Amino acid sequence: MTIKYTEDHEWVKVEGDIAIVGITQHAQDALGDVVFVELPEVGKTYGQKDTAGVVESVKAAADVYMPVSGEVVEVNQALADEPSLANSDPEGAGWFFKVRLTQPDQVAALMDEAAYKAFAA
């Protein structure tokens, strides 16, 4: 399993041709208490960096960008029902959506954990 990060503070876990996407610990720290998430539509295809969702907190609202091109194959309904999962377990139960990769080579260009930690510091 490969885990990569974007400059927009999303994480991506790749398992085969499926990428699981969420926001990073750093992003949820900056946002504060998440009160609402808007998830993408299953079956819709997005290009890399397209806006695929919205996360709203008591402090601000932010777009969630598609870190890689692909078709949304599943959304985390538990997160929609309980947005605080983005705070309590942002890189686990608080995942946002799953995407079937259409351009797998885009994953290699994302940051690894060390590079992301240096970027976010």
Protein Blocks (a to p, Z undefined) as FASTA:
>chain_A
ZZdddfkopacddehjaccddddfklmmmnopafbdcdddehiacdehiafbdcddfkbc
cddddfbgcddfbdcfklmmmmmlmmmmmmlmmpfbdcddfblmlmmmpccfklmmmmmZ
Z
